[in-house]
Amino acid sequence: MEFHALLRKSRSYRRFDEGEKMPLSLLREFVANVRLTPSPANLQPLKFVLVNRESTGKRLFKHLKWAAYLSDWQGPEEGERPTAYIVMLGNRSMSMHIGWDYGIALQTIMLSATERGFGGCAIAACDKEKIRTMLDIPPEYEIAVVIALGKPIEKVAIDEVVRGDIKYWRDEAGVHHVPKRSVDDLILKEYK
């Protein structure tokens, strides 16, 4: 897939086809792609917990919070839930610049999923201590984000920001609209 098309298709999807399972080998492929990316000072302070077991996924789902701007929506219903998860962990004692690693790894996983016909949603709003206990994560690792993955079944549209409103929303047809700032809004200065 051409890179620009890949970027446009890589969205935060929140509804999935639960009948379309993701094999563990695909999750491992996504982490293998992360392994090839830059890391400040090449410290590589990240670890990952891969979940594609249905029973573990159902338990993990209960500790996630979905779509804060959609206050009347409690998350995907049965049949529309993720079929896999990647829990991204970091060891801050290994790197002062771990945020860079998190960002690079998250984008790599999301683009990898999209390129393979899947999609995901990065969820930082979750009960991290319950997840730590449930997945038996050692205390030296912080839980950065849970990436919910699956075969997307929702349509996501990219809109222009109107009057500064960046909140995503759903229309009556269920299309998820995501306002994006213009390129001119992003560029502070240009030196020609």
C-alpha positions in Angstrom: 0.0 0.0 0.0 1.3 3.5 -0.9 2.5 5.3 2.3 0.0 8.2 2.2 -2.9 5.8 1.7 -1.6 3.7 4.6 -1.5 6.8 6.8 -5.1 7.8 5.9 -6.3 4.3 6.5 -4.5 3.9 9.9 -7.2 5.3 12.3 -8.3 4.7 15.8 -10.9 2.0 15.3 -13.2 1.0 18.1 -15.5 -1.6 16.6 -14.2 -4.9 15.2 -15.4 -8.1 13.7 -15.0 -10.6 16.5 -15.3 -13.5 14.0 -11.9 -12.4 12.5 -9.3 -13.6 14.9 -5.7 -12.4 14.8 -3.0 -15.1 15.1 -0.2 -14.7 17.6 2.2 -14.8 14.7 0.8 -11.5 13.4 1.2 -9.9 16.8 4.8 -11.1 16.9 5.4 -9.7 13.4 4.2 -6.2 14.7 6.7 -6.4 17.6 9.4 -7.6 15.2 8.7 -4.4 13.1 9.2 -2.3 16.3 12.5 -4.0 16.9 13.8 -2.5 13.7 12.9 1.1 14.6 15.2 3.8 16.1 15.5 4.0 19.9 17.3 6.9 21.6 20.8 5.8 22.4 19.7 2.4 21.2 18.6 1.5 24.7 15.4 -0.4 23.6 13.6 -0.1 27.0 10.3 -1.5 25.8 8.6 -4.9 26.4 5.3 -6.2 25.2 2.6 -8.5 26.4 0.7 -10.2 23.5 -2.9 -11.3 24.1 -4.9 -13.2 21.6 -6.4 -15.8 23.9 -10.1 -15.1 24.0 -10.6 -15.6 27.8 -7.7 -13.3 28.6 -8.9 -10.7 26.1 -12.4 -10.7 27.7 -10.9 -10.0 31.1 -8.6 -7.3 29.8 -11.5 -5.6 28.0 -13.2 -5.0 31.3 -10.4 -2.7 32.4 -10.4 -0.4 29.4 -12.2 2.9 28.9 -13.4 3.8 25.4 -13.9 7.0 23.5 -14.0 9.8 26.1 -15.7 12.3 23.8 -18.6 9.8 23.2 -20.0 10.1 26.7 -23.2 8.0 25.8 -21.1 5.1 24.5 -19.6 2.6 26.8 -17.4 0.8 24.2 -17.9 -1.9 21.7 -20.7 -4.4 22.2 -20.2 -8.2 22.1 -19.5 -9.2 18.6 -17.6 -5.9 18.0 -14.8 -6.2 20.5 -11.1 -6.5 19.8 -9.7 -10.0 19.2 -6.2 -9.2 20.3 -4.2 -6.8 22.4 -0.6 -5.6 22.7 0.2 -4.1 26.1 3.2 -1.8 25.8 5.5 -1.6 28.8 8.6 0.5 29.5 11.4 0.5 32.0 12.1 4.2 32.8 15.3 3.2 34.7 16.7 2.2 31.2 16.0 5.4 29.4 15.3 9.1 30.2 13.7 9.4 26.7 11.3 6.6 26.8 8.5 8.7 25.4 10.2 8.7 22.0 10.3 4.9 22.1 6.6 4.7 23.0 5.6 7.0 20.1 7.7 5.2 17.6 6.6 1.8 18.7 2.9 2.7 18.8 2.9 4.2 15.3 4.9 1.2 14.0 2.3 -1.2 15.4 -0.7 0.8 14.1 0.8 1.0 10.6 1.8 -2.6 10.7 -1.8 -3.6 11.6 -3.2 -1.4 8.9 -0.9 -2.8 6.2 -2.0 -6.3 7.1 -5.7 -5.4 6.8 -6.4 -4.9 10.5 -6.7 -1.9 12.7 -6.3 -0.8 16.3 -7.0 1.7 19.0 -4.4 2.9 21.5 -6.0 3.0 25.0 -4.2 4.8 27.8 -7.4 5.3 29.9 -7.4 2.0 31.7 -7.1 0.5 35.1 -3.4 -0.2 34.9 -3.0 -1.7 38.4 -5.7 -4.3 37.7 -4.1 -5.0 34.3 -0.7 -5.4 36.0 -2.1 -7.9 38.5 -4.1 -9.8 35.8 -1.1 -10.1 33.5 1.5 -10.6 36.2 3.6 -7.6 35.0 6.7 -7.0 37.1 6.8 -3.7 39.0 9.8 -2.3 37.1 7.7 -1.9 34.0 5.2 0.8 33.6 2.1 0.2 31.5 2.2 2.8 28.7 -0.7 1.8 26.6 -3.0 -1.1 25.6 -3.4 -1.4 21.9 -6.7 -3.1 21.0 -6.6 -4.8 17.7 -8.9 -6.5 15.3 -10.6 -6.4 11.9 -12.3 -2.9 11.7 -16.0 -2.8 10.9 -16.6 0.9 11.3 -16.1 3.7 8.8 -13.9 6.5 10.0 -13.9 9.9 8.1 -11.2 12.5 8.4 -12.7 16.0 8.6 -11.3 19.5 8.8 -11.3 21.2 12.2 -14.2 23.8 12.4 -14.0 26.7 14.9 -11.2 24.9 16.8 -13.4 21.9 17.7 -11.1 18.8 17.6 -13.6 16.4 19.3 -14.4 13.3 17.3 -18.1 12.3 16.9 -20.4 9.8 15.2 -23.1 10.7 12.7 -26.6 9.1 12.5 -25.2 6.5 10.1 -22.5 5.5 12.6 -19.6 7.0 10.7 -16.9 8.1 13.2 -15.7 11.6 12.2 -12.2 12.7 13.3 -11.4 16.5 12.8 -7.8 17.2 11.9 -6.0 20.5 12.0 -4.9 21.9 8.6 -1.2 21.8 7.6 -1.1 25.6 7.9 -2.3 25.3 11.6 0.6 22.9 12.3 3.4 24.9 10.8 4.6 27.7 13.1 7.1 29.2 10.7 8.6 28.7 7.3 12.1 29.9 6.4 12.3 30.3 2.6 
